[in-house]
Amino acid sequence: MASGGAVREVGSKAELDAAVAGARAAAVHFWAGWCEASKQMDEVFAHLAVDFPHAAFLRVEAEEQPEISEAYGVSAVPYFVFCKEGKTVDTLEGANPASLANKVAKIAGPASVAESAVPASLGVAAGPAVLEKVQELAQRNGSSGAEGPNSDGLPDSLNKRLEQLVNSHPVFLFMKGTPEQPRCGFSRKVVDILKKEGVDFGSFDILMDNDVREGMKKFSNWPTFPQLYCKGELVGGCDIVVAMHDTGELKDVFEEHNIPLKPQGSKSVEAVEPEAPTGKGGVVSEPVGLTDAQKARLDSLVKSSPVMVFIKGSPEEPKCGFSGKLVHILKQENIPFSSFDILSDDEVRQGLKIFSNWPSYPQLYINGELVGGSDIVMEMHKSGELKKVLSEKGIVPKETLEERLNALISSAPVMLFMKGTPDAPRCGFSSKVANALKKEGISFGSFDILSDEEVRQGLKTYSNWPTFPQLYYKSELIGGCDIILEMEKSGELKSTLSE
């Protein structure tokens, strides 16, 4: 039975189940008092309750009712669930007043006011009160609503930017470096293939913009780079592009999507600048200046071991700091590798710079493909991408979930698994714990469990602790929000985490 224009606070799962079952249409708002976007959307929700008096409008405080939140898969607020005849038919995550009004109207039927009063952007017969509220929020936020995450868990502004990038050119490549100067062998390989295919393409250097780099992993659900898009759709990474090129399938895809192909030697590429998506032209050139015999020797050397490093000195006695760092990372990751001392052979030393189009040492190759120098390898090692690439190539066994969790937990002496980040928490409990650690002056590492479902679910079993946040010290679980706040209050927190 509808509540006649009022929003009803729900105190238990049984109460919610009964309310949803007894209503022809019901909208449920999962909210949190600490979340500004929740408060703004709650105002819209209340106005919609007035405009649609025959539907039930229910409100659940997400963190106070974990049983209900878990049952409905709520991981962030604001979150809305829409039900018809007792069954869930739709959901909405994030602060989007227009979408909320649309979805409510869809389940509850036309409002009690004339449809002519509705702007086309809403597309529903919402009453004047809610329209006024939407306009007010738009003015307050400088947009159509407070920014919220989309289905990928990305902020709306970043999601929009990524959409614009992938659609900015019929063929678009996210790579390390530029087509003129690729910063990894896999990126260079894809650039060379696109050149051979005779296709114009836009590109973006993901090393220049960490937001785009991390965002694209979620946006495309693809963990490594390069990533090739055609007409806004992901084609794949290096291995897939190589395989499709070899079988002729890549040309078929381009032809199917009416992508013009040029004869070899007349191709051009566009590189999108990180802050200004306007292209700049350039031409990819073949390495020149090597004899066939030199090329054959270098090709044989880079392929002489699945993991091959060209360094100054030997792994036992590196002759430069960069070579030493690279060797240290490979040993730390337990990666079997072979090496070549470029100081012992000047022909290899000079020739490899031309062969790989990479001017400095060390250089790391995987299965004959240049990965990069010490900076890129260090970055890949930090992000876990190096291990991923090596397991994808079959060089090291795939890391088990337990090994991954062990590595994450021990990645910092004080490690917090939370929703969101310390600077932008996505739940009140995570916010409280991060603030308590900051207040005590404790430096800590963190992991956003909303960014990785495997870690999120795995950690519950691993730690035998069902909720988040979870705080670890020297790989031992300290506890969740209540325990941390108690320790802070008693003065134990700083002393415990400094032992």
C-alpha positions as CSV (number, residue, x, y, z in Angstrom):
1,M,0.0,0.0,0.0
2,A,1.4,3.4,-1.0
3,S,2.3,5.9,1.7
4,G,0.3,8.8,0.1
5,G,3.2,11.1,-0.9
6,A,5.5,10.5,2.1
7,V,8.9,8.7,2.1
8,R,8.9,5.9,4.6
9,E,12.0,4.9,6.6
10,V,12.6,1.2,6.7
11,G,14.1,-0.5,9.8
12,S,14.5,-4.1,8.8
13,K,14.6,-6.5,5.8
14,A,11.3,-8.0,6.8
15,E,9.6,-4.6,6.8
16,L,11.1,-3.8,3.4
17,D,10.1,-7.1,1.9
18,A,6.5,-6.6,3.1
19,A,6.3,-3.0,1.8
20,V,7.6,-4.0,-1.6
21,A,5.3,-7.0,-1.9
22,G,2.3,-4.9,-0.9
23,A,2.9,-2.1,-3.5
24,R,2.1,-2.1,-7.2
25,A,5.2,0.0,-7.6
26,A,8.0,0.8,-5.2
27,A,11.2,2.9,-5.2
28,V,13.8,2.3,-2.5
29,H,16.6,4.9,-1.8
30,F,19.7,3.5,-0.1
31,W,21.5,6.6,1.4
32,A,24.0,7.7,4.0
33,G,24.0,10.8,6.1
34,W,27.7,11.5,5.4
35,C,27.2,11.6,1.7
36,E,26.3,15.0,0.2
37,A,25.1,13.5,-3.1
38,S,22.7,11.3,-1.0
39,K,21.2,14.3,0.7
40,Q,20.6,16.1,-2.6
41,M,19.0,13.0,-4.2
42,D,16.9,12.5,-1.1
43,E,15.3,15.9,-1.8
44,V,14.4,14.9,-5.3
45,F,13.2,11.5,-4.0
46,A,10.8,13.3,-1.5
47,H,9.4,15.5,-4.3
48,L,8.8,12.5,-6.5
49,A,6.9,10.8,-3.6
50,V,4.5,13.8,-3.8
51,D,4.1,13.7,-7.6
52,F,3.6,9.9,-7.6
53,P,1.3,9.2,-4.6
54,H,0.2,5.8,-5.8
55,A,3.8,4.3,-5.5
56,A,5.6,3.4,-2.3
57,F,8.7,5.4,-1.6
58,L,11.0,3.7,0.9
59,R,14.3,4.8,2.4
60,V,17.1,2.6,3.8
61,E,20.2,3.9,5.6
62,A,22.7,1.6,3.8
63,E,25.3,1.2,6.5
64,E,22.8,0.8,9.4
65,Q,21.0,-2.0,7.5
66,P,23.9,-4.2,6.1
67,E,21.6,-7.2,5.7
68,I,19.3,-5.2,3.3
69,S,22.3,-3.6,1.5
70,E,23.9,-6.9,1.0
71,A,20.7,-8.5,-0.3
72,Y,20.3,-5.7,-2.9
73,G,24.0,-5.6,-3.9
74,V,24.5,-2.0,-2.7
75,S,28.2,-1.0,-2.7
76,A,27.9,2.8,-3.0
77,V,25.4,5.5,-2.3
78,P,23.2,7.0,-3.5
79,Y,21.6,3.8,-4.9
80,F,18.0,3.2,-6.0
81,V,16.1,0.0,-6.5
82,F,12.8,0.1,-8.5
83,C,10.2,-2.7,-8.0
84,K,6.9,-3.6,-9.8
85,E,4.5,-6.2,-8.4
86,G,7.1,-7.2,-5.7
87,K,10.0,-7.8,-8.2
88,T,13.1,-5.7,-8.8
89,V,12.9,-4.3,-12.4
90,D,15.6,-1.6,-12.4
91,T,18.4,0.1,-10.4
92,L,20.3,3.4,-10.4
93,E,23.7,4.2,-8.9
94,G,24.9,7.7,-8.4
95,A,23.4,11.2,-8.4
96,N,21.3,11.7,-11.5
97,P,18.0,13.5,-10.8
98,A,16.7,13.2,-14.4
99,S,17.4,9.4,-14.5
100,L,15.7,9.0,-11.1
101,A,12.6,10.8,-12.3
102,N,12.6,8.8,-15.6
103,K,12.9,5.5,-13.8
104,V,10.2,6.3,-11.2
105,A,7.8,7.4,-13.9
106,K,8.4,4.2,-15.8
107,I,7.3,2.0,-12.9
108,A,4.7,4.4,-11.4
109,G,2.9,5.6,-14.5
110,P,2.1,9.3,-15.3
111,A,2.1,11.8,-12.5
112,S,-0.9,13.8,-11.4
113,V,0.1,16.8,-13.5
114,A,-0.1,17.6,-17.2
115,E,2.6,16.0,-19.3
116,S,3.1,19.3,-21.1
117,A,4.8,20.7,-18.0
118,V,7.8,18.4,-18.5
119,P,11.0,19.3,-20.2
120,A,12.2,16.9,-23.0
121,S,15.3,16.1,-21.0
122,L,13.3,14.3,-18.4
123,G,11.0,12.6,-20.8
124,V,8.4,11.8,-18.1
125,A,5.4,13.4,-16.6
126,A,7.1,14.5,-13.3
127,G,5.3,17.2,-11.4
128,P,6.6,20.9,-11.2
129,A,8.0,20.3,-7.7
130,V,10.5,17.7,-8.8
131,L,11.4,19.7,-12.0
132,E,12.1,22.8,-9.8
133,K,14.3,20.7,-7.6
134,V,16.2,19.2,-10.5
135,Q,16.8,22.8,-11.9
136,E,17.9,24.0,-8.4
137,L,20.4,21.1,-8.1
138,A,21.7,21.8,-11.6
139,Q,22.4,25.4,-10.7
140,R,23.9,24.4,-7.4
141,N,26.3,21.8,-9.0
142,G,26.8,23.5,-12.3
143,S,25.5,20.4,-14.1
144,S,22.4,18.2,-14.4
145,G,23.1,16.8,-11.0
146,A,25.8,16.0,-8.5
147,E,28.5,13.9,-10.0
148,G,28.2,10.3,-9.1
149,P,29.9,7.0,-10.3
150,N,28.5,5.2,-13.3
151,S,28.2,1.4,-13.7
152,D,32.0,1.1,-14.1
153,G,32.6,2.8,-10.7
154,L,34.1,5.8,-12.5
155,P,33.1,9.5,-11.8
156,D,30.7,10.7,-14.5
157,S,33.2,13.4,-15.7
158,L,36.0,10.8,-16.3
159,N,33.6,8.4,-17.9
160,K,32.4,11.1,-20.3
161,R,36.0,12.0,-21.1
162,L,36.9,8.4,-21.8
163,E,33.8,8.0,-24.0
164,Q,34.9,11.1,-26.0
165,L,38.4,9.7,-26.4
166,V,37.4,6.3,-27.7
167,N,34.9,7.9,-30.1
168,S,37.2,10.7,-31.2
169,H,38.5,8.8,-34.2
170,P,37.1,5.7,-36.0
171,V,40.3,3.8,-35.0
172,F,41.8,4.8,-31.7
173,L,44.8,3.4,-29.8
174,F,45.6,3.8,-26.1
175,M,49.3,3.2,-25.9
176,K,52.5,3.8,-24.0
177,G,54.3,6.7,-25.7
178,T,53.4,8.1,-29.2
179,P,53.3,6.4,-32.6
180,E,56.5,8.2,-33.4
181,Q,58.1,7.1,-30.1
182,P,56.4,4.1,-28.6
183,R,57.5,3.5,-25.0
184,C,56.9,-0.3,-24.9
185,G,57.4,-3.1,-27.4
186,F,53.7,-4.1,-27.3
187,S,52.6,-0.6,-28.2
188,R,55.2,-0.4,-31.0
189,K,54.0,-3.8,-32.4
190,V,50.4,-2.5,-32.7
191,V,51.5,0.8,-34.3
192,D,53.5,-1.2,-36.9
193,I,50.4,-3.4,-37.6
194,L,48.1,-0.4,-38.1
195,K,50.7,1.0,-40.4
196,K,50.8,-2.2,-42.4
197,E,47.0,-2.3,-42.5
198,G,47.1,1.2,-44.0
199,V,44.7,2.7,-41.5
200,D,44.5,6.2,-40.1
201,F,44.3,6.2,-36.3
202,G,44.2,8.5,-33.3
203,S,46.3,7.7,-30.2
204,F,46.6,8.7,-26.5
205,D,49.8,8.3,-24.4
206,I,48.5,6.7,-21.2
207,L,51.9,7.4,-19.5
208,M,51.0,11.1,-19.5
209,D,47.7,10.9,-17.7
210,N,47.2,8.5,-14.7
211,D,43.4,9.2,-14.6
212,V,43.0,8.0,-18.1
213,R,45.4,5.1,-17.6
214,E,43.6,3.7,-14.5
215,G,40.1,4.7,-15.8
216,M,40.5,2.8,-19.1
217,K,41.3,-0.4,-17.2
218,K,37.8,-0.2,-15.7
219,F,36.1,1.4,-18.6
220,S,37.2,-1.4,-21.0
221,N,37.5,-4.2,-18.4
222,W,40.9,-4.8,-19.9
223,P,43.9,-4.6,-17.4
224,T,46.8,-3.9,-19.7
225,F,48.0,-1.6,-22.6
226,P,47.9,-1.1,-25.5
227,Q,44.1,-1.1,-26.1
228,L,42.8,-0.7,-29.7
229,Y,39.2,0.6,-30.4
230,C,37.3,0.6,-33.6
231,K,34.1,2.7,-33.8
232,G,34.1,3.0,-30.0
233,E,34.3,-0.8,-29.5
234,L,37.3,-2.5,-27.9
235,V,39.1,-4.8,-30.3
236,G,41.7,-6.0,-27.8
237,G,45.4,-5.7,-26.7
238,C,48.6,-6.6,-28.5
239,D,48.2,-10.4,-28.7
240,I,44.7,-10.2,-30.1
241,V,45.6,-7.5,-32.6
242,V,48.6,-9.5,-33.8
243,A,46.5,-12.7,-34.2
244,M,43.8,-10.8,-36.1
245,H,46.3,-9.2,-38.3
246,D,48.0,-12.5,-39.1
247,T,44.7,-14.2,-40.1
248,G,43.4,-11.2,-42.0
249,E,40.5,-10.7,-39.6
250,L,41.7,-7.2,-38.6
251,K,41.3,-6.0,-42.2
252,D,37.8,-7.6,-42.3
253,V,36.8,-5.6,-39.2
254,F,38.0,-2.3,-40.7
255,E,36.2,-3.0,-44.0
256,E,33.0,-4.1,-42.1
257,H,33.0,-0.7,-40.3
258,N,33.8,1.2,-43.5
259,I,37.2,2.3,-42.3
260,P,39.2,3.6,-45.3
261,L,42.5,1.7,-45.9
262,K,45.4,3.4,-47.7
263,P,48.2,1.8,-49.7
264,Q,51.4,1.3,-47.7
265,G,53.6,4.3,-47.5
266,S,50.8,6.9,-47.3
267,K,49.6,6.5,-43.7
268,S,49.2,9.1,-41.1
269,V,48.4,9.0,-37.4
270,E,47.1,11.4,-34.9
271,A,48.2,11.7,-31.3
272,V,45.7,13.1,-28.8
273,E,47.3,15.4,-26.3
274,P,46.4,14.5,-22.6
275,E,44.8,17.9,-21.8
276,A,43.6,18.9,-25.3
277,P,42.0,16.1,-27.4
278,T,43.1,17.7,-30.7
279,G,45.3,15.6,-33.0
280,K,48.8,16.2,-34.2
281,G,50.1,14.4,-37.3
282,G,53.2,12.3,-37.6
283,V,54.6,9.4,-39.6
284,V,55.9,6.1,-38.2
285,S,59.2,5.2,-39.6
286,E,61.0,1.8,-39.9
287,P,64.4,1.4,-38.2
288,V,67.1,2.0,-40.7
289,G,70.9,1.7,-40.8
290,L,71.3,-2.0,-40.0
291,T,72.5,-4.7,-42.4
292,D,70.4,-7.9,-42.7
293,A,73.0,-9.8,-40.9
294,Q,73.0,-7.3,-37.9
295,K,69.1,-7.4,-37.8
296,A,69.2,-11.2,-37.8
297,R,71.7,-11.3,-35.0
298,L,69.8,-8.8,-32.9
299,D,66.5,-10.6,-33.6
300,S,68.1,-13.8,-32.5
301,L,69.5,-12.2,-29.3
302,V,66.2,-10.6,-28.1
303,K,64.4,-13.9,-28.7
304,S,67.1,-16.1,-27.1
305,S,65.2,-16.3,-23.8
306,P,61.5,-15.7,-22.9
307,V,62.7,-12.8,-20.6
308,M,65.8,-11.1,-21.9
309,V,67.5,-8.0,-20.5
310,F,70.2,-5.9,-22.1
311,I,72.1,-4.3,-19.2
312,K,75.4,-2.7,-18.4
313,G,77.4,-5.3,-16.6
314,S,76.0,-8.6,-15.3
315,P,73.1,-9.4,-12.9
316,E,75.7,-10.2,-10.2
317,E,77.6,-7.0,-10.9
318,P,75.5,-4.3,-12.6
319,K,77.6,-1.4,-14.0
320,C,74.9,1.3,-13.6
321,G,72.1,2.0,-11.2
322,F,69.3,1.6,-13.7
323,S,70.5,-1.8,-14.7
324,G,70.8,-2.7,-11.0
325,K,67.2,-1.6,-10.4
326,L,65.8,-3.7,-13.3
327,V,67.7,-6.8,-12.2
328,H,66.5,-6.3,-8.6
329,I,62.8,-6.1,-9.7
330,L,63.1,-9.3,-11.8
331,K,64.8,-11.1,-8.8
332,Q,62.1,-9.7,-6.4
333,E,59.3,-11.0,-8.7
334,N,61.2,-14.4,-9.0
335,I,61.2,-14.1,-12.8
336,P,63.7,-16.3,-14.6
337,F,65.7,-14.2,-17.1
338,S,68.8,-14.1,-19.3
339,S,71.0,-11.1,-19.8
340,F,73.5,-9.6,-22.2
341,D,76.2,-7.1,-21.2
342,I,76.0,-4.4,-23.8
343,L,79.4,-3.0,-22.6
344,S,81.0,-6.2,-23.9
345,D,79.9,-5.7,-27.5
346,D,79.7,-2.2,-29.1
347,E,78.0,-3.5,-32.2
348,V,75.1,-4.8,-30.1
349,R,75.1,-1.7,-28.0
350,Q,74.7,0.7,-30.9
351,G,72.6,-1.6,-33.1
352,L,70.0,-2.4,-30.5
353,K,69.2,1.3,-30.2
354,I,68.2,1.4,-33.8
355,F,66.6,-2.1,-33.9
356,S,64.3,-1.3,-30.9
357,N,64.0,2.4,-31.5
358,W,64.9,2.8,-27.9
359,P,67.9,5.1,-27.1
360,S,69.0,3.9,-23.7
361,Y,69.8,1.0,-21.4
362,P,68.7,-1.3,-19.8
363,Q,66.1,-2.8,-22.1
364,L,63.7,-5.6,-21.2
365,Y,62.2,-7.9,-23.8
366,I,59.4,-10.5,-23.3
367,N,59.1,-13.1,-26.0
368,G,61.1,-11.0,-28.3
369,E,59.0,-7.8,-27.7
370,L,60.5,-4.7,-26.1
371,V,58.7,-3.8,-22.8
372,G,60.8,-0.8,-22.0
373,G,63.5,0.6,-19.7
374,S,63.9,0.7,-15.9
375,D,61.3,3.5,-15.4
376,I,58.5,1.6,-17.2
377,V,59.4,-1.7,-15.6
378,M,59.4,-0.1,-12.1
379,E,56.0,1.4,-12.8
380,M,54.6,-2.0,-14.1
381,H,56.1,-3.7,-11.1
382,K,54.4,-1.3,-8.7
383,S,51.0,-1.6,-10.3
384,G,51.2,-5.4,-10.6
385,E,51.1,-5.1,-14.4
386,L,54.4,-6.8,-14.9
387,K,53.3,-10.0,-13.2
388,K,50.0,-9.9,-15.3
389,V,51.8,-9.5,-18.6
390,L,54.2,-12.4,-17.7
391,S,51.4,-14.7,-16.6
392,E,49.4,-13.8,-19.8
393,K,52.5,-14.7,-21.9
394,G,52.8,-18.0,-20.0
395,I,56.2,-17.2,-18.6
396,V,55.3,-17.3,-14.9
397,P,52.4,-19.3,-13.4
398,K,49.2,-17.3,-12.9
399,E,49.2,-15.8,-9.5
400,T,46.6,-17.5,-7.2
401,L,44.1,-15.3,-5.3
402,E,45.7,-16.2,-2.0
403,E,49.2,-15.1,-3.3
404,R,47.7,-11.9,-4.6
405,L,46.0,-11.1,-1.3
406,N,49.2,-11.9,0.6
407,A,51.1,-9.5,-1.6
408,L,48.5,-6.7,-1.2
409,I,48.3,-7.1,2.6
410,S,52.1,-7.0,2.9
411,S,52.5,-4.1,0.5
412,A,52.6,-1.6,3.3
413,P,53.2,-2.0,7.1
414,V,49.8,-0.4,7.8
415,M,47.4,-1.4,5.0
416,L,43.7,-0.4,4.8
417,F,41.2,-2.1,2.6
418,M,38.4,0.4,2.1
419,K,35.6,1.6,-0.2
420,G,37.1,4.4,-2.2
421,T,40.3,6.1,-1.5
422,P,41.6,8.0,1.6
423,D,40.9,11.3,-0.2
424,A,37.6,10.2,-1.6
425,P,36.0,7.5,0.6
426,R,32.9,5.8,-0.8
427,C,31.3,4.9,2.6
428,G,31.1,6.5,6.0
429,F,32.9,3.7,7.9
430,S,35.9,3.8,5.5
431,S,35.9,7.6,5.9
432,K,36.0,7.3,9.7
433,V,39.0,4.9,9.7
434,A,41.0,6.8,7.1
435,N,40.4,10.0,9.1
436,A,41.4,8.3,12.4
437,L,44.7,7.1,10.9
438,K,45.4,10.6,9.4
439,K,44.6,12.2,12.7
440,E,47.1,10.0,14.5
441,G,49.8,10.8,11.9
442,I,50.0,7.2,10.8
443,S,51.2,6.7,7.2
444,F,49.3,3.8,5.5
445,G,48.7,2.1,2.2
446,S,45.2,1.6,0.9
447,F,43.3,-0.5,-1.6
448,D,39.8,0.4,-3.0
449,I,37.9,-2.9,-2.8
450,L,35.1,-1.4,-5.1
451,S,37.7,-1.5,-7.9
452,D,38.2,-5.3,-7.7
453,E,35.4,-7.7,-7.0
454,E,37.8,-10.7,-6.7
455,V,39.8,-9.0,-4.0
456,R,36.6,-7.8,-2.3
457,Q,35.0,-11.2,-2.0
458,G,38.3,-13.1,-1.5
459,L,39.4,-10.9,1.5
460,K,36.2,-11.7,3.4
461,T,37.1,-15.4,3.3
462,Y,40.8,-14.8,3.7
463,S,40.4,-12.7,6.9
464,N,37.2,-14.4,8.1
465,W,35.9,-10.8,8.4
466,P,32.7,-10.1,6.4
467,T,32.7,-6.3,6.1
468,F,34.9,-3.4,5.1
469,P,37.0,-1.5,5.9
470,Q,39.6,-3.9,7.2
471,L,42.9,-2.7,8.7
472,Y,46.1,-4.8,8.7
473,Y,49.4,-4.2,10.5
474,K,52.4,-6.2,9.5
475,S,50.1,-8.5,7.6
476,E,47.9,-9.2,10.7
477,L,44.3,-8.2,10.7
478,I,43.6,-5.5,13.4
479,G,39.8,-5.2,12.7
480,G,37.1,-3.0,11.2
481,C,35.7,0.4,11.9
482,D,34.3,-0.1,15.4
483,I,37.6,-1.7,16.7
484,I,39.8,1.1,15.1
485,L,37.6,3.9,16.6
486,E,37.7,2.2,20.0
487,M,41.5,2.0,19.8
488,E,41.7,5.6,18.7
489,K,39.6,6.6,21.7
490,S,41.7,4.7,24.2
491,G,45.0,5.9,22.7
492,E,46.0,2.4,21.7
493,L,45.9,3.0,17.9
494,K,49.1,4.8,17.5
495,S,51.1,2.6,20.0
496,T,49.8,-0.6,18.4
497,L,50.7,0.5,14.8
498,S,54.1,1.7,15.9
499,E,55.4,-1.4,17.6
